[in-house]
Amino acid sequence: NPFEQIGDFATVHAEHQFFSAEGARNKDPPQCPLTELELPCTLEELFDGAFKLLPFEVQVQDEGGRPAREEAAELEVRLTPGLAAGARIRFERRGTQRTGWITGDVVVVVREAPHARFEREGDDLLVTHDITLEQALTGFPIDVETLDGRKLNVFVNEIVHPAFVKVVHGEGMPRAADPTARGDLRVRFTTTFPRYLTAEQQRELKRILRATS
């Protein structure tokens, strides 16, 4: 019967259209582009941990091709102790909005502000202390105020040469993976030399240094 083949073809065509439409419905819509924001932080905030509010503008695109508008938004960012500069914190679906699209994510990049006394290298803290030549050769105590307000009394009994660094273990930054563990405090020194020595002082210094060489 010739009409049977026509009927079979129509049935196959209808089934193809059904599954095509079903596949289109199951396909995930595209996601709006990522928004990247920077969050300036003090060294103290990264040492202790903190919550910070970060205001920003969300782009919203409605239907109809109208220009995108900006709406005020805010993120509460949790800084865990020891978080590294450059760390990226993702907030899912808090960014750009567009009809028919998945809302975009926001990534907050941690930026560490320079500190007046300390430098950071990984989990270690570096501080520089000024000393005299007498101290460099004979030993001395120094007080170092930590980021959490304590005073460390550190005695240096080594000869302080230009590359010397005094290491105080466990007094650096908390380790992000385990905040109960800490990096080290490394103390560098800048030695101030006398501006003038008399001939007698020079002779005495030579005598002493020759005796130790």
Buried (B, 14 or more C-beta within 10 A) or exposed (E): EEEEEEEEEEEEEEEEEEEEEEEEEEEEEEBBEEBEBEBEBBBBBBBBBBEBEBEBEBBBBEEEEEEEEEEEBEBEBEBBBBBEEEBEBEBEEBBBBBEEBBBBBBBBEBEBEEBEEBBBEEBBBBBEBEBEEEBBBEEBEBEBEBBEEEEEEBEBEEEBEEEBEBEBEEBBBBBBEEBEEBBBBBBBBEBEEEEEEEEEEEEEBEEEEEEEE
